[in-house]
């Protein structure tokens, strides 16, 4: 028989009638921790200070409500029309949105900003990136010439004195892209820079999408149920390219 390999974890110690996560008793956590503090504890093994706590809360909340124009939320509503449960509809929304250009843009932005932070010249980096045909994830938005969520997050960081090299890198990219093609930082780049300066890894960027967008999916699911419309109604789809009749 193959040798059994033990799986050990330092995250939570489990004993009779007791759970301890990185030194904090679960009873204390339940009573005193906010949700964002618990996320931070799990990720970094310590309770955040008030600045990190408040900024992480802001990032998560910024991802909650974004309207129903996103393909991920449309998938949730279509799940209702197909008679799918909320769980299946929400999973569909996360799967549809997980590509590089929608919810997955947070991870793409984190990787972009990380690479840019190592470049000696931001403008040369951006020019090279675009010339290679790569998407400048986190900069530009189809609805918001100036994404209000990004503006508020960066203002909050400034107010709280939270500004590391990744936020500075994102601001440097924005300064150049505004002049190059009029594109400003969107939520993806602002959140990416903040999370990187906190120490989050790009590999788990989708965690923020899950905890942020989940409530929006629930709201969209319930809203569609309450509409009581017959499923498979005709939906207006525009297939005319911008600028062409």
C-alpha positions as a Markdown table, in Angstrom:
| # | Residue | x | y | z |
|---|---|---|---|---|
| 1 | Unk | 0.0 | 0.0 | 0.0 |
| 2 | Unk | 1.2 | 3.5 | -0.7 |
| 3 | Unk | 2.5 | 5.4 | 2.3 |
| 4 | Unk | -0.1 | 7.7 | 3.9 |
| 5 | Unk | 0.9 | 11.4 | 3.9 |
| 6 | Unk | -0.5 | 13.4 | 6.8 |
| 7 | Unk | -2.2 | 16.7 | 5.9 |
| 8 | Unk | -1.4 | 19.3 | 8.6 |
| 9 | Unk | -2.6 | 22.9 | 8.9 |
| 10 | Unk | -1.5 | 25.8 | 11.1 |
| 11 | Unk | -4.6 | 27.8 | 10.4 |
| 12 | Unk | -7.1 | 26.5 | 13.0 |
| 13 | Unk | -6.4 | 24.2 | 15.9 |
| 14 | Unk | -9.3 | 21.9 | 16.7 |
| 15 | Unk | -9.7 | 20.3 | 20.1 |
| 16 | Unk | -12.6 | 19.1 | 22.2 |
| 17 | Unk | -15.1 | 22.0 | 22.5 |
| 18 | Unk | -12.5 | 24.5 | 21.3 |
| 19 | Unk | -11.4 | 26.1 | 18.0 |
| 20 | Unk | -8.4 | 28.5 | 17.9 |
| 21 | Unk | -7.5 | 30.3 | 14.7 |
| 22 | Unk | -4.0 | 31.8 | 14.7 |
| 23 | Unk | -4.1 | 32.3 | 18.4 |
| 24 | Unk | -7.7 | 33.7 | 18.5 |
| 25 | Unk | -10.4 | 31.6 | 20.2 |
| 26 | Unk | -13.4 | 31.2 | 17.9 |
| 27 | Unk | -15.7 | 32.5 | 20.6 |
| 28 | Unk | -13.8 | 35.8 | 20.7 |
| 29 | Unk | -13.8 | 35.9 | 16.9 |
| 30 | Unk | -17.6 | 35.4 | 16.7 |
| 31 | Unk | -18.1 | 38.2 | 19.3 |
| 32 | Unk | -15.5 | 40.8 | 18.3 |
| 33 | Unk | -14.3 | 40.3 | 14.7 |
| 34 | Unk | -15.8 | 42.0 | 11.6 |
| 35 | Unk | -15.9 | 39.9 | 8.4 |
| 36 | Unk | -13.0 | 41.8 | 6.8 |
| 37 | Unk | -10.9 | 41.2 | 9.9 |
| 38 | Unk | -11.6 | 37.5 | 9.7 |
| 39 | Unk | -10.6 | 37.4 | 6.1 |
| 40 | Unk | -7.4 | 39.3 | 6.9 |
| 41 | Unk | -6.6 | 36.9 | 9.8 |
| 42 | Unk | -7.0 | 33.9 | 7.6 |
| 43 | Unk | -4.8 | 35.3 | 4.9 |
| 44 | Unk | -2.0 | 36.8 | 7.1 |
| 45 | Unk | -2.3 | 35.1 | 10.5 |
| 46 | Unk | -2.9 | 38.3 | 12.4 |
| 47 | Unk | -5.7 | 40.8 | 13.1 |
| 48 | Unk | -5.4 | 43.9 | 10.9 |
| 49 | Unk | -5.0 | 47.4 | 12.3 |
| 50 | Unk | -7.9 | 49.8 | 11.8 |
| 51 | Unk | -6.5 | 51.2 | 8.6 |
| 52 | Unk | -6.1 | 47.9 | 6.8 |
| 53 | Unk | -9.5 | 46.7 | 8.2 |
| 54 | Unk | -11.3 | 49.8 | 6.9 |
| 55 | Unk | -9.7 | 49.8 | 3.5 |
| 56 | Unk | -10.2 | 46.0 | 2.9 |
| 57 | Unk | -13.9 | 46.6 | 3.9 |
| 58 | Unk | -14.1 | 49.4 | 1.3 |
| 59 | Unk | -12.6 | 47.2 | -1.5 |
| 60 | Unk | -15.1 | 44.4 | -0.7 |
| 61 | Unk | -18.1 | 46.7 | -0.6 |
| 62 | Unk | -17.0 | 48.4 | -3.9 |
| 63 | Unk | -17.4 | 45.0 | -5.6 |
| 64 | Unk | -21.0 | 44.5 | -4.4 |
| 65 | Unk | -23.3 | 46.5 | -6.5 |
| 66 | Unk | -22.5 | 47.1 | -10.2 |
| 67 | Unk | -25.9 | 47.0 | -11.9 |
| 68 | Unk | -27.2 | 44.2 | -14.1 |
| 69 | Unk | -25.2 | 45.1 | -17.2 |
| 70 | Unk | -22.3 | 42.8 | -16.4 |
| 71 | Unk | -22.4 | 39.4 | -18.2 |
| 72 | Unk | -22.0 | 37.6 | -14.9 |
| 73 | Unk | -25.2 | 39.2 | -13.4 |
| 74 | Unk | -27.1 | 38.6 | -16.7 |
| 75 | Unk | -26.1 | 34.9 | -16.3 |
| 76 | Unk | -27.7 | 34.9 | -12.8 |
| 77 | Unk | -30.9 | 36.4 | -14.1 |
| 78 | Unk | -31.0 | 33.8 | -17.0 |
| 79 | Unk | -30.6 | 31.1 | -14.4 |
| 80 | Unk | -33.9 | 32.2 | -12.9 |
| 81 | Unk | -35.5 | 32.0 | -16.4 |
| 82 | Unk | -34.2 | 28.4 | -16.7 |
| 83 | Unk | -35.6 | 27.4 | -13.3 |
| 84 | Unk | -32.1 | 27.0 | -11.8 |
| 85 | Unk | -31.5 | 27.3 | -8.1 |
| 86 | Unk | -29.7 | 30.3 | -6.7 |
| 87 | Unk | -26.6 | 28.3 | -6.0 |
| 88 | Unk | -26.4 | 27.1 | -9.6 |
| 89 | Unk | -27.2 | 30.5 | -11.0 |
| 90 | Unk | -24.5 | 32.2 | -8.8 |
| 91 | Unk | -21.9 | 29.6 | -9.8 |
| 92 | Unk | -22.9 | 30.3 | -13.5 |
| 93 | Unk | -22.3 | 34.0 | -12.8 |
| 94 | Unk | -18.9 | 33.4 | -11.3 |
| 95 | Unk | -17.9 | 31.0 | -14.1 |
| 96 | Unk | -19.1 | 33.4 | -16.9 |
| 97 | Unk | -17.3 | 36.3 | -15.3 |
| 98 | Unk | -14.1 | 34.5 | -14.5 |
| 99 | Unk | -12.4 | 35.3 | -17.7 |
| 100 | Unk | -9.7 | 37.9 | -18.3 |
| 101 | Unk | -12.0 | 40.7 | -19.2 |
| 102 | Unk | -14.7 | 40.8 | -16.5 |
| 103 | Unk | -14.3 | 39.6 | -12.9 |
| 104 | Unk | -11.0 | 38.0 | -13.7 |
| 105 | Unk | -9.7 | 41.5 | -14.5 |
| 106 | Unk | -8.8 | 41.9 | -10.9 |
| 107 | Unk | -6.2 | 39.2 | -11.1 |
| 108 | Unk | -5.0 | 40.5 | -14.5 |
| 109 | Unk | -4.6 | 44.0 | -13.0 |
| 110 | Unk | -2.7 | 42.6 | -10.0 |
| 111 | Unk | -0.2 | 40.9 | -12.4 |
| 112 | Unk | 0.0 | 43.9 | -14.6 |
| 113 | Unk | 0.8 | 46.3 | -11.7 |
| 114 | Unk | 3.2 | 43.9 | -10.2 |
| 115 | Unk | 5.2 | 43.7 | -13.5 |
| 116 | Unk | 4.9 | 47.5 | -14.0 |
| 117 | Unk | 6.3 | 48.1 | -10.5 |
| 118 | Unk | 9.5 | 46.5 | -11.5 |
| 119 | Unk | 10.0 | 48.6 | -14.6 |
| 120 | Unk | 12.3 | 51.6 | -14.5 |
| 121 | Unk | 10.1 | 53.6 | -16.8 |
| 122 | Unk | 6.3 | 53.4 | -16.6 |
| 123 | Unk | 5.6 | 55.1 | -19.9 |
| 124 | Unk | 7.9 | 52.8 | -21.8 |
| 125 | Unk | 6.3 | 49.8 | -20.0 |
| 126 | Unk | 2.8 | 50.9 | -21.0 |
| 127 | Unk | 3.8 | 51.6 | -24.6 |
| 128 | Unk | 5.5 | 48.2 | -24.9 |
| 129 | Unk | 2.5 | 46.4 | -23.3 |
| 130 | Unk | 0.1 | 47.9 | -25.7 |
| 131 | Unk | 2.3 | 47.5 | -28.7 |
| 132 | Unk | 2.4 | 43.7 | -27.9 |
| 133 | Unk | -1.4 | 43.7 | -28.2 |
| 134 | Unk | -1.9 | 43.0 | -24.5 |
| 135 | Unk | -4.9 | 44.4 | -22.6 |
| 136 | Unk | -4.1 | 47.1 | -20.1 |
| 137 | Unk | -6.3 | 45.5 | -17.4 |
| 138 | Unk | -7.7 | 48.0 | -14.9 |
| 139 | Unk | -7.6 | 51.1 | -17.0 |
| 140 | Unk | -10.6 | 52.3 | -19.0 |
| 141 | Unk | -14.3 | 51.5 | -18.5 |
| 142 | Unk | -17.1 | 51.1 | -21.0 |
| 143 | Unk | -19.5 | 53.3 | -18.9 |
| 144 | Unk | -17.3 | 55.4 | -16.6 |
| 145 | Unk | -14.6 | 57.7 | -18.1 |
| 146 | Unk | -13.7 | 58.2 | -14.4 |
| 147 | Unk | -14.7 | 55.2 | -12.4 |
| 148 | Unk | -16.2 | 56.6 | -9.1 |
| 149 | Unk | -15.3 | 53.5 | -7.2 |
| 150 | Unk | -11.6 | 53.8 | -8.1 |
| 151 | Unk | -11.6 | 57.5 | -7.2 |
| 152 | Unk | -13.1 | 56.9 | -3.8 |
| 153 | Unk | -10.8 | 54.0 | -3.0 |
| 154 | Unk | -7.7 | 56.0 | -3.8 |
| 155 | Unk | -9.1 | 59.0 | -1.9 |
| 156 | Unk | -9.7 | 56.8 | 1.1 |
| 157 | Unk | -6.1 | 55.4 | 0.9 |
| 158 | Unk | -4.8 | 59.0 | 0.8 |
| 159 | Unk | -6.9 | 60.0 | 3.8 |
| 160 | Unk | -5.7 | 57.0 | 5.8 |
| 161 | Unk | -2.0 | 57.4 | 4.8 |
| 162 | Unk | -2.1 | 54.0 | 3.1 |
| 163 | Unk | 0.1 | 54.2 | 0.0 |
| 164 | Unk | 2.6 | 51.6 | -1.0 |
| 165 | Unk | 4.6 | 51.0 | -4.2 |
| 166 | Unk | 1.8 | 49.3 | -6.0 |
| 167 | Unk | -0.7 | 52.2 | -5.4 |
| 168 | Unk | 2.0 | 54.6 | -6.6 |
| 169 | Unk | 2.6 | 52.3 | -9.7 |
| 170 | Unk | -1.1 | 52.3 | -10.5 |
| 171 | Unk | -1.3 | 56.1 | -10.2 |
| 172 | Unk | 1.8 | 56.4 | -12.4 |
| 173 | Unk | 0.2 | 54.2 | -15.1 |
| 174 | Unk | -3.0 | 56.3 | -14.9 |
| 175 | Unk | -1.1 | 59.5 | -15.2 |
| 176 | Unk | 0.4 | 58.3 | -18.5 |
| 177 | Unk | -2.7 | 56.6 | -19.9 |
| 178 | Unk | -4.8 | 59.7 | -19.4 |
| 179 | Unk | -2.4 | 61.5 | -21.7 |
| 180 | Unk | -1.9 | 58.6 | -24.1 |
| 181 | Unk | -5.5 | 57.5 | -24.7 |
| 182 | Unk | -7.7 | 59.3 | -22.1 |
| 183 | Unk | -8.1 | 56.2 | -19.9 |
| 184 | Unk | -8.3 | 56.4 | -16.2 |
| 185 | Unk | -8.0 | 53.8 | -13.5 |
| 186 | Unk | -11.1 | 51.6 | -12.9 |
| 187 | Unk | -12.1 | 49.6 | -9.9 |
| 188 | Unk | -9.9 | 46.7 | -11.0 |
| 189 | Unk | -6.7 | 48.6 | -10.9 |
| 190 | Unk | -7.5 | 50.5 | -7.7 |
| 191 | Unk | -8.5 | 47.3 | -5.9 |
| 192 | Unk | -5.5 | 45.4 | -7.3 |
| 193 | Unk | -3.0 | 48.0 | -6.1 |
| 194 | Unk | -4.5 | 48.1 | -2.7 |
| 195 | Unk | -4.6 | 44.4 | -2.3 |
| 196 | Unk | -1.0 | 44.0 | -3.4 |
| 197 | Unk | 0.1 | 46.7 | -0.9 |
| 198 | Unk | -1.7 | 44.7 | 1.8 |
| 199 | Unk | 0.1 | 41.6 | 0.8 |
| 200 | Unk | -2.6 | 39.7 | -1.1 |
| 201 | Unk | -1.5 | 37.3 | -3.8 |
| 202 | Unk | -2.8 | 37.5 | -7.3 |
| 203 | Unk | -3.6 | 33.8 | -7.2 |
| 204 | Unk | -6.4 | 34.4 | -4.8 |
| 205 | Unk | -7.7 | 37.6 | -6.3 |
| 206 | Unk | -11.1 | 35.9 | -7.0 |
| 207 | Unk | -11.7 | 35.7 | -3.3 |
| 208 | Unk | -12.6 | 39.4 | -3.3 |
| 209 | Unk | -14.9 | 38.8 | -6.3 |
| 210 | Unk | -16.7 | 36.0 | -4.5 |
| 211 | Unk | -17.3 | 37.7 | -1.2 |
| 212 | Unk | -18.1 | 41.0 | -3.0 |
| 213 | Unk | -20.3 | 40.0 | -5.9 |
| 214 | Unk | -22.2 | 37.2 | -4.1 |
| 215 | Unk | -24.7 | 39.5 | -2.4 |
| 216 | Unk | -25.3 | 41.3 | -5.7 |
| 217 | Unk | -26.1 | 38.0 | -7.4 |
| 218 | Unk | -28.6 | 37.2 | -4.6 |
| 219 | Unk | -30.3 | 40.5 | -5.1 |
| 220 | Unk | -30.4 | 40.1 | -8.9 |
| 221 | Unk | -31.8 | 36.5 | -8.5 |
| 222 | Unk | -34.6 | 37.6 | -6.1 |
| 223 | Unk | -35.4 | 40.7 | -8.3 |
| 224 | Unk | -35.8 | 38.5 | -11.3 |
| 225 | Unk | -38.0 | 36.0 | -9.4 |
| 226 | Unk | -40.3 | 38.8 | -8.2 |
| 227 | Unk | -40.7 | 40.1 | -11.7 |
| 228 | Unk | -42.8 | 37.0 | -12.4 |
| 229 | Unk | -42.1 | 37.3 | -16.1 |
| 230 | Unk | -42.5 | 34.3 | -18.4 |
| 231 | Unk | -39.2 | 32.7 | -19.1 |
| 232 | Unk | -37.4 | 32.9 | -22.4 |
| 233 | Unk | -38.9 | 36.3 | -23.3 |
| 234 | Unk | -37.3 | 38.2 | -26.2 |
| 235 | Unk | -34.4 | 40.3 | -25.0 |
| 236 | Unk | -33.3 | 43.4 | -27.0 |
| 237 | Unk | -29.8 | 42.7 | -28.2 |
| 238 | Unk | -27.8 | 45.3 | -30.1 |
| 239 | Unk | -25.6 | 43.9 | -32.8 |
| 240 | Unk | -24.7 | 47.3 | -34.4 |
| 241 | Unk | -21.1 | 48.3 | -34.0 |
| 242 | Unk | -20.5 | 51.7 | -32.4 |
| 243 | Unk | -20.4 | 54.4 | -35.0 |
| 244 | Unk | -22.1 | 52.4 | -37.7 |
| 245 | Unk | -25.7 | 52.4 | -38.7 |
